[in-house]
Amino acid sequence: MSNAGSVDILWTGGWDSSFRVLSLALTEKATVQPHYIIDLGRLSSLRELQAINDIRQSLARFDSQASQRIKPTIITCINDIPPDQAITQSYRRLKSRAHLGSQYDWLARYAQFRNLTTLELSVHIDDKAYFFLQGQVTPAASGHWALKHSADSQEDDLHIFANYRFPVLMLTKEQMRQRAMEQGFIALLEKSWFCFTPRAGQPCGLCNPCRYSIEEGMGYRLPRASRLRYRFRYPIQFLASTYGLSKMLAKRALS
């Protein structure tokens, strides 16, 4: 059930959702109920939770009242989200049209499981999901975007987006950065995390979130070694494929 008087939001510890959480607590002075889905099969899960904790601690020192507006995070294991064939089939049909991350299957099932009808999802203008949402959303209260009612029925595969609100849908990462600088919380936002496969605690430069960050003008957040991996990712992958290097050797070449 949605929490009365608070904003339910998926907080991944990443740039977009952290920007929204901080904006809500600091600027809008709203009470925030974060949700996090943990996948222990993914190397970045614990690093994301660490980022959330780092942001919380830094916010407490920066503005103790704002930090108190963020409730304890509701953490759910991905394996505890019940299946729903209608949602999964709709997700698969959408995925057959264009790239759509697997999270949009289990997130939709999570929202239904928790009976959340206004869960904030921090999809932004450069996200792959934007392809499906453009032209299918309408402005809602407080500057949010929501799925049009015409695309809300079970007969339309877009129904998997029906239980969300999209507060940063029309923003780029750089625009969020500019707003955070103007509103004084950029140092907090920089504590967010994005890499799926970190190496020695640093972004890898090769996973999709690293690639997207670089391509969206946020390459400064990656160390030089990670940016070099990104730059030379195709030759490295070609050599690994052509000469049949073992996984161990490939990892060494990329480290």
Sequence and secondary structure as in RCSB ss.txt:
>XXXX:A:sequence
MSNAGSVDILWTGGWDSSFRVLSLALTEKATVQPHYIIDLGRLSSLRELQAINDIRQSLARFDSQASQRIKPTII
TCINDIPPDQAITQSYRRLKSRAHLGSQYDWLARYAQFRNLTTLELSVHIDDKAYFFLQGQVTPAASGHWALKHS
ADSQEDDLHIFANYRFPVLMLTKEQMRQRAMEQGFIALLEKSWFCFTPRAGQPCGLCNPCRYSIEEGMGYRLPRA
SRLRYRFRYPIQFLASTYGLSKMLAKRALS
>XXXX:A:secstr
   TTSEEEE  SSHHHHHHHHIIIIIS   EEEEEEE TTSTHHHHHHHHHHHHHHHHHHH HHHHHTB   EE
EEGGGS   HHHHHHHHHHHHHS   THHHHHHHHHHHTT SSEE    TTSTTHHHHTTSEEE GGG EEE GG
G STTSGGGGGTTEE TTTT  HHHHHHHHHHHT HHHHTT    SS BTTB  S SHHHHHHIIIIIGGGS HH
HHHHHHTHHHHHHHHHHTT  HHHHHHHH 
